[in-house]
Amino acid sequence: MSFMFIFLACVHQANAQVSVNLRLNIGSQPCWGPTGYDHAEYYYLPDIEAYYYVAKHKFVYRENERWIFSSSLPPRYSDYNLNTGYKVVINEPNPYMHFEEHRVQYARYKAAPERQPIIHESTDDRYRRHWDDRRYGMRDHR
């Protein structure tokens, strides 16, 4: 009887660990992402009315009435600065299906005067992986 109790307790603990680990994606978030989020599925970028899909590392933007998934932004956004542009974290599947709602709801963040704290500038230990990210010209700043 006690063996069965221990077995069930271990299975329950393993399930709990798996579900917690699946919800954290700090290491997957780009270094230009906003701080303070243990999990982010998408960022909405109100300045350019586009999204960034964190899990797939893809930008999602409209082109000719279609949503395009790409590892980079198109040339028309070449002046957009990912470090200074405002990002809204959206944790829902396929948020671009609600684009019109997001465009209205987050319009106040277009050209936001206040700069968001971003991951590669944070000294929080959970962002340690990004402290020396030379891909973005970052050096260990501690």
Z-matrix of the N, CA and C atoms (Angstrom, degrees):
N
C 1 1.448
C 2 1.531 1 111.35
N 3 1.342 2 117.19 1 -44.23
C 4 1.462 3 119.75 2 -179.37
C 5 1.532 4 110.65 3 -67.83
N 6 1.349 5 117.15 4 -32.58
C 7 1.464 6 120.54 5 176.29
C 8 1.526 7 110.66 6 -59.65
N 9 1.318 8 116.52 7 -44.17
C 10 1.466 9 121.04 8 -179.66
C 11 1.533 10 110.37 9 -63.49
N 12 1.320 11 118.18 10 -39.82
C 13 1.461 12 122.43 11 178.88
C 14 1.530 13 110.09 12 -63.37
N 15 1.319 14 117.68 13 -45.71
C 16 1.464 15 121.95 14 179.90
C 17 1.529 16 110.07 15 -63.51
N 18 1.326 17 117.01 16 -43.54
C 19 1.460 18 121.48 17 178.74
C 20 1.528 19 110.84 18 -59.19
N 21 1.333 20 117.28 19 -47.90
C 22 1.464 21 121.00 20 -179.46
C 23 1.520 22 111.44 21 -64.80
N 24 1.320 23 116.99 22 -37.10
C 25 1.463 24 121.04 23 178.29
C 26 1.530 25 110.11 24 -64.12
N 27 1.324 26 117.30 25 -41.61
C 28 1.471 27 121.38 26 178.85
C 29 1.520 28 111.07 27 -65.54
N 30 1.310 29 116.80 28 -42.95
C 31 1.474 30 120.63 29 178.94
C 32 1.517 31 109.68 30 -62.57
N 33 1.324 32 117.32 31 -44.43
C 34 1.470 33 121.40 32 179.19
C 35 1.527 34 110.43 33 -61.29
N 36 1.338 35 117.62 34 -44.27
C 37 1.458 36 121.42 35 -179.98
C 38 1.524 37 110.49 36 -64.13
N 39 1.315 38 118.13 37 -42.19
C 40 1.463 39 121.38 38 178.95
C 41 1.525 40 110.89 39 -62.31
N 42 1.327 41 117.01 40 -42.13
C 43 1.467 42 120.39 41 178.20
C 44 1.526 43 110.90 42 -62.86
N 45 1.335 44 116.80 43 -41.18
C 46 1.453 45 120.69 44 179.97
C 47 1.531 46 110.37 45 -63.58
N 48 1.328 47 117.43 46 -41.52
C 49 1.455 48 120.54 47 179.54
C 50 1.525 49 111.32 48 -65.14
N 51 1.296 50 117.41 49 -40.60
C 52 1.458 51 120.78 50 179.82
C 53 1.518 52 110.40 51 -63.38
N 54 1.311 53 118.30 52 -46.22
C 55 1.455 54 119.83 53 -177.31
C 56 1.525 55 111.17 54 -66.68
N 57 1.316 56 118.66 55 -34.96
C 58 1.460 57 120.55 56 177.45
C 59 1.522 58 109.86 57 -68.18
N 60 1.309 59 117.46 58 -45.90
C 61 1.456 60 120.29 59 -178.35
C 62 1.525 61 112.64 60 -62.77
N 63 1.294 62 118.27 61 -32.47
C 64 1.452 63 120.72 62 179.81
C 65 1.527 64 112.26 63 -70.68
N 66 1.302 65 117.74 64 -24.97
C 67 1.458 66 121.25 65 -177.23
C 68 1.532 67 112.63 66 -85.61
N 69 1.311 68 119.17 67 -15.03
C 70 1.456 69 121.49 68 179.90
C 71 1.517 70 109.40 69 -95.70
N 72 1.315 71 116.80 70 129.53
C 73 1.461 72 118.86 71 176.78
C 74 1.525 73 111.12 72 -141.19
N 75 1.317 74 115.85 73 36.46
C 76 1.463 75 120.32 74 -178.79
C 77 1.523 76 110.75 75 -56.26
N 78 1.328 77 117.62 76 -44.60
C 79 1.457 78 121.21 77 -178.42
C 80 1.513 79 114.00 78 -67.29
N 81 1.322 80 118.07 79 -19.30
C 82 1.464 81 121.78 80 179.25
C 83 1.523 82 112.59 81 -87.53
N 84 1.312 83 116.13 82 -18.68
C 85 1.459 84 119.00 83 -177.91
C 86 1.529 85 109.62 84 -71.79
N 87 1.321 86 117.41 85 141.99
C 88 1.472 87 119.86 86 -179.49
C 89 1.528 88 110.52 87 -68.35
N 90 1.312 89 116.27 88 155.20
C 91 1.468 90 119.81 89 -177.02
C 92 1.529 91 112.07 90 -66.10
N 93 1.334 92 118.15 91 -17.17
C 94 1.462 93 120.75 92 177.28
C 95 1.537 94 111.89 93 -90.16
N 96 1.321 95 117.04 94 2.96
C 97 1.467 96 121.15 95 178.91
C 98 1.520 97 111.66 96 -73.22
N 99 1.326 98 116.95 97 160.30
C 100 1.464 99 120.07 98 -179.76
C 101 1.528 100 111.72 99 -73.18
N 102 1.323 101 116.44 100 147.90
C 103 1.463 102 121.42 101 177.50
C 104 1.524 103 110.41 102 -78.69
N 105 1.319 104 114.76 103 163.30
C 106 1.453 105 120.49 104 173.00
C 107 1.513 106 115.63 105 97.35
N 108 1.315 107 118.14 106 5.48
C 109 1.459 108 120.53 107 -177.52
C 110 1.530 109 109.97 108 -123.56
N 111 1.327 110 116.09 109 118.50
C 112 1.461 111 120.57 110 175.95
C 113 1.521 112 111.18 111 -75.23
N 114 1.316 113 116.62 112 -21.34
C 115 1.459 114 121.36 113 -179.33
C 116 1.529 115 108.99 114 -143.86
N 117 1.312 116 115.74 115 133.80
C 118 1.463 117 121.30 116 174.85
C 119 1.519 118 107.59 117 -145.07
N 120 1.325 119 116.50 118 123.16
C 121 1.467 120 120.21 119 176.43
C 122 1.526 121 110.34 120 -84.44
N 123 1.308 122 115.72 121 -48.09
C 124 1.463 123 121.58 122 -178.84
C 125 1.523 124 108.99 123 -137.58
N 126 1.332 125 115.65 124 154.80
C 127 1.461 126 122.15 125 165.03
C 128 1.520 127 105.76 126 -112.34
N 129 1.306 128 115.52 127 136.16
C 130 1.463 129 119.92 128 169.65
C 131 1.520 130 106.06 129 -97.37
N 132 1.317 131 117.23 130 131.14
C 133 1.461 132 123.36 131 -178.38
C 134 1.523 133 108.18 132 -108.85
N 135 1.338 134 117.49 133 91.01
C 136 1.469 135 120.14 134 -172.09
C 137 1.529 136 114.67 135 -62.14
N 138 1.329 137 118.34 136 -30.07
C 139 1.472 138 120.07 137 -178.92
C 140 1.523 139 112.07 138 -61.90
N 141 1.324 140 116.91 139 -32.17
C 142 1.464 141 119.88 140 -178.34
C 143 1.529 142 112.07 141 -118.01
N 144 1.324 143 116.14 142 4.54
C 145 1.463 144 122.95 143 178.28
C 146 1.532 145 111.18 144 51.57
N 147 1.330 146 113.93 145 53.18
C 148 1.459 147 121.80 146 -179.82
C 149 1.529 148 108.40 147 -137.18
N 150 1.319 149 115.96 148 174.80
C 151 1.459 150 122.54 149 179.68
C 152 1.524 151 109.61 150 -126.18
N 153 1.322 152 114.90 151 162.01
C 154 1.464 153 121.05 152 170.29
C 155 1.519 154 106.80 153 -127.46
N 156 1.333 155 116.72 154 124.03
C 157 1.463 156 123.28 155 -179.57
C 158 1.527 157 107.20 156 -91.82
N 159 1.323 158 116.89 157 105.26
C 160 1.460 159 122.69 158 -172.27
C 161 1.529 160 112.29 159 -61.92
N 162 1.318 161 118.36 160 -46.42
C 163 1.467 162 121.32 161 -175.33
C 164 1.527 163 112.59 162 -62.02
N 165 1.308 164 117.06 163 -35.55
C 166 1.477 165 121.56 164 -177.17
C 167 1.529 166 112.69 165 -101.69
N 168 1.340 167 117.09 166 -3.70
C 169 1.468 168 122.41 167 -178.42
C 170 1.533 169 110.74 168 54.42
N 171 1.332 170 114.83 169 49.88
C 172 1.469 171 121.06 170 -177.62
C 173 1.529 172 110.42 171 -128.43
N 174 1.316 173 114.86 172 139.71
C 175 1.454 174 120.70 173 169.75
C 176 1.521 175 106.99 174 -83.79
N 177 1.331 176 115.81 175 146.31
C 178 1.459 177 121.50 176 179.87
C 179 1.532 178 106.14 177 -126.48
N 180 1.315 179 116.23 178 116.09
C 181 1.469 180 120.42 179 -177.28
C 182 1.529 181 109.53 180 -142.63
N 183 1.326 182 114.55 181 160.22
C 184 1.475 183 120.32 182 -178.31
C 185 1.515 184 110.29 183 -87.36
N 186 1.322 185 113.67 184 139.34
C 187 1.451 186 120.69 185 174.23
C 188 1.518 187 107.34 186 -149.49
N 189 1.309 188 116.05 187 120.03
C 190 1.475 189 121.44 188 -178.36
C 191 1.532 190 112.20 189 52.57
N 192 1.315 191 115.16 190 49.65
C 193 1.477 192 121.85 191 177.19
C 194 1.533 193 114.62 192 65.29
N 195 1.329 194 117.76 193 16.03
C 196 1.475 195 121.62 194 178.18
C 197 1.515 196 109.17 195 -127.08
N 198 1.323 197 115.87 196 151.92
C 199 1.456 198 121.03 197 175.60
C 200 1.519 199 108.90 198 -89.46
N 201 1.324 200 115.74 199 125.89
C 202 1.461 201 123.03 200 -178.73
C 203 1.527 202 108.42 201 -107.76
N 204 1.326 203 117.08 202 135.43
C 205 1.466 204 123.68 203 174.30
C 206 1.524 205 106.65 204 -106.03
N 207 1.323 206 116.96 205 122.47
C 208 1.461 207 120.22 206 -176.04
C 209 1.532 208 110.26 207 -146.10
N 210 1.321 209 116.18 208 150.28
C 211 1.461 210 119.79 209 178.68
C 212 1.529 211 112.27 210 -76.23
N 213 1.320 212 117.10 211 -8.98
C 214 1.460 213 120.25 212 175.81
C 215 1.533 214 109.57 213 -140.42
N 216 1.302 215 114.07 214 162.24
C 217 1.468 216 119.49 215 177.24
C 218 1.521 217 109.80 216 -80.15
N 219 1.322 218 117.90 217 151.65
C 220 1.469 219 120.08 218 178.61
C 221 1.536 220 110.62 219 -70.24
N 222 1.327 221 117.49 220 162.08
C 223 1.478 222 122.03 221 -177.80
C 224 1.529 223 114.49 222 -53.83
N 225 1.310 224 117.88 223 -29.48
C 226 1.475 225 118.91 224 -178.15
C 227 1.533 226 112.24 225 -63.53
N 228 1.327 227 117.65 226 -15.91
C 229 1.472 228 121.81 227 177.93
C 230 1.526 229 111.96 228 -105.40
N 231 1.296 230 118.10 229 19.86
C 232 1.466 231 120.93 230 -175.18
C 233 1.531 232 113.28 231 -62.18
N 234 1.326 233 118.25 232 -23.92
C 235 1.463 234 120.95 233 178.54
C 236 1.527 235 113.07 234 -87.33
N 237 1.308 236 116.96 235 -5.46
C 238 1.467 237 120.53 236 -178.16
C 239 1.525 238 109.72 237 -76.46
N 240 1.321 239 116.42 238 132.32
C 241 1.464 240 122.27 239 -179.47
C 242 1.530 241 109.39 240 -104.73
N 243 1.318 242 116.81 241 111.65
C 244 1.466 243 121.15 242 -178.85
C 245 1.526 244 112.23 243 -63.89
N 246 1.313 245 118.00 244 -28.10
C 247 1.466 246 120.63 245 179.86
C 248 1.522 247 112.53 246 -70.74
N 249 1.307 248 117.28 247 -35.61
C 250 1.468 249 119.98 248 -175.01
C 251 1.521 250 113.93 249 -103.04
N 252 1.327 251 118.14 250 -18.40
C 253 1.460 252 120.67 251 179.11
C 254 1.523 253 111.15 252 -69.13
N 255 1.315 254 115.98 253 144.74
C 256 1.458 255 120.74 254 -178.82
C 257 1.527 256 110.45 255 -73.81
N 258 1.342 257 116.06 256 140.38
C 259 1.459 258 122.42 257 178.03
C 260 1.525 259 109.55 258 -122.77
N 261 1.319 260 116.35 259 131.11
C 262 1.465 261 122.08 260 175.86
C 263 1.523 262 106.80 261 -106.72
N 264 1.330 263 117.35 262 122.27
C 265 1.464 264 120.91 263 178.51
C 266 1.523 265 108.74 264 -77.10
N 267 1.333 266 115.68 265 128.12
C 268 1.466 267 121.51 266 178.83
C 269 1.518 268 107.66 267 -126.94
N 270 1.316 269 115.73 268 117.15
C 271 1.461 270 121.44 269 -179.70
C 272 1.525 271 110.26 270 -107.15
N 273 1.297 272 114.24 271 74.18
C 274 1.456 273 121.68 272 175.70
C 275 1.529 274 106.92 273 -150.00
N 276 1.305 275 117.73 274 150.06
C 277 1.472 276 119.19 275 178.91
C 278 1.533 277 110.98 276 -71.39
N 279 1.307 278 115.99 277 141.89
C 280 1.465 279 122.90 278 175.46
C 281 1.535 280 113.80 279 49.03
N 282 1.314 281 118.34 280 55.74
C 283 1.477 282 119.35 281 -176.04
C 284 1.524 283 113.33 282 -63.45
N 285 1.318 284 117.51 283 -23.68
C 286 1.463 285 120.70 284 179.32
C 287 1.527 286 111.95 285 -61.52
N 288 1.336 287 116.62 286 -17.79
C 289 1.465 288 120.00 287 175.05
C 290 1.537 289 110.87 288 -69.51
N 291 1.334 290 115.86 289 -15.18
C 292 1.472 291 121.82 290 178.15
C 293 1.528 292 110.12 291 -115.72
N 294 1.308 293 116.06 292 29.40
C 295 1.461 294 121.82 293 -175.13
C 296 1.523 295 113.29 294 -54.04
N 297 1.313 296 117.67 295 -47.04
C 298 1.470 297 120.04 296 -177.82
C 299 1.527 298 111.21 297 -59.49
N 300 1.324 299 116.62 298 -39.96
C 301 1.475 300 120.37 299 177.23
C 302 1.526 301 110.45 300 -64.86
N 303 1.328 302 116.91 301 -44.66
C 304 1.464 303 120.58 302 -179.10
C 305 1.529 304 110.81 303 -65.59
N 306 1.300 305 116.31 304 -39.23
C 307 1.469 306 120.26 305 -179.93
C 308 1.526 307 110.96 306 -59.19
N 309 1.318 308 116.49 307 -41.54
C 310 1.465 309 120.73 308 178.71
C 311 1.530 310 110.93 309 -75.28
N 312 1.323 311 116.33 310 -47.37
C 313 1.465 312 121.91 311 -175.57
C 314 1.528 313 112.45 312 -61.97
N 315 1.341 314 117.63 313 -36.57
C 316 1.466 315 120.99 314 -174.53
C 317 1.524 316 113.27 315 -109.63
N 318 1.323 317 117.51 316 16.62
C 319 1.471 318 121.45 317 -179.93
C 320 1.529 319 111.29 318 -59.43
N 321 1.304 320 117.69 319 -31.37
C 322 1.467 321 120.80 320 -178.10
C 323 1.529 322 112.87 321 -64.38
N 324 1.333 323 117.36 322 -16.25
C 325 1.463 324 121.12 323 -179.94
C 326 1.528 325 113.27 324 -91.32
N 327 1.320 326 116.95 325 -3.15
C 328 1.469 327 119.62 326 176.01
C 329 1.520 328 107.95 327 -66.01
N 330 1.323 329 115.05 328 130.82
C 331 1.469 330 120.90 329 -178.51
C 332 1.526 331 111.32 330 51.32
N 333 1.317 332 116.27 331 41.18
C 334 1.473 333 121.52 332 -179.21
C 335 1.528 334 109.89 333 -58.85
N 336 1.344 335 116.59 334 129.52
C 337 1.469 336 119.42 335 -178.20
C 338 1.535 337 113.16 336 -70.11
N 339 1.329 338 116.51 337 -29.22
C 340 1.469 339 119.58 338 179.60
C 341 1.518 340 109.82 339 -87.21
N 342 1.304 341 116.05 340 133.40
C 343 1.463 342 121.44 341 179.90
C 344 1.532 343 109.02 342 -87.69
N 345 1.322 344 115.72 343 132.06
C 346 1.473 345 120.91 344 176.71
C 347 1.520 346 110.23 345 -73.82
N 348 1.338 347 116.98 346 143.98
C 349 1.476 348 118.25 347 169.76
C 350 1.528 349 108.41 348 -66.56
N 351 1.324 350 116.87 349 136.60
C 352 1.458 351 120.30 350 -178.61
C 353 1.526 352 110.80 351 -116.67
N 354 1.311 353 115.15 352 158.22
C 355 1.463 354 122.75 353 -171.11
C 356 1.524 355 113.11 354 -55.31
N 357 1.328 356 118.72 355 -48.86
C 358 1.465 357 118.23 356 -173.73
C 359 1.523 358 113.69 357 -73.00
N 360 1.317 359 118.00 358 -4.95
C 361 1.459 360 120.76 359 174.66
C 362 1.530 361 111.89 360 -103.02
N 363 1.309 362 116.89 361 -1.65
C 364 1.458 363 121.03 362 -177.43
C 365 1.536 364 110.94 363 -84.39
N 366 1.322 365 115.62 364 147.78
C 367 1.466 366 120.57 365 174.57
C 368 1.526 367 110.83 366 -103.35
N 369 1.308 368 117.54 367 7.21
C 370 1.460 369 122.70 368 177.70
C 371 1.532 370 108.81 369 -65.06
N 372 1.331 371 117.12 370 132.53
C 373 1.468 372 121.99 371 -177.02
C 374 1.529 373 113.76 372 -56.86
N 375 1.322 374 117.78 373 -29.74
C 376 1.467 375 118.03 374 -177.71
C 377 1.527 376 112.04 375 -69.03
N 378 1.330 377 117.68 376 -12.86
C 379 1.460 378 121.18 377 177.58
C 380 1.532 379 112.14 378 -104.42
N 381 1.324 380 116.97 379 14.57
C 382 1.466 381 122.49 380 -176.57
C 383 1.533 382 112.31 381 -50.18
N 384 1.326 383 116.93 382 -38.52
C 385 1.474 384 121.78 383 -178.69
C 386 1.529 385 111.95 384 -56.63
N 387 1.306 386 117.72 385 -26.57
C 388 1.461 387 121.85 386 -175.60
C 389 1.528 388 113.42 387 -95.32
N 390 1.336 389 118.20 388 -4.66
C 391 1.464 390 119.95 389 -173.33
C 392 1.521 391 113.46 390 -65.21
N 393 1.289 392 117.64 391 -29.77
C 394 1.452 393 119.85 392 -177.86
C 395 1.525 394 109.27 393 -125.00
N 396 1.302 395 116.15 394 50.84
C 397 1.457 396 121.95 395 -176.00
C 398 1.526 397 109.66 396 -89.94
N 399 1.309 398 116.20 397 90.61
C 400 1.468 399 121.69 398 -175.73
C 401 1.533 400 112.91 399 -68.41
N 402 1.343 401 116.83 400 -15.83
C 403 1.471 402 118.89 401 177.09
C 404 1.515 403 110.60 402 -60.23
N 405 1.323 404 116.61 403 -27.02
C 406 1.456 405 121.13 404 -177.12
C 407 1.533 406 111.19 405 -114.15
N 408 1.324 407 116.41 406 18.49
C 409 1.458 408 120.45 407 178.23
C 410 1.513 409 113.30 408 72.65
N 411 1.322 410 117.07 409 19.87
C 412 1.454 411 120.53 410 -178.37
C 413 1.524 412 110.70 411 -92.06
N 414 1.299 413 115.82 412 145.44
C 415 1.450 414 122.73 413 173.44
C 416 1.520 415 107.86 414 -124.49
N 417 1.311 416 116.36 415 158.46
C 418 1.462 417 120.46 416 176.65
C 419 1.521 418 108.06 417 -57.40
N 420 1.320 419 116.91 418 117.59
C 421 1.464 420 121.27 419 -173.20
C 422 1.513 421 113.52 420 -108.17
N 423 1.311 422 117.20 421 10.80
C 424 1.469 423 118.86 422 -178.52
C 425 1.501 424 111.37 423 -77.53
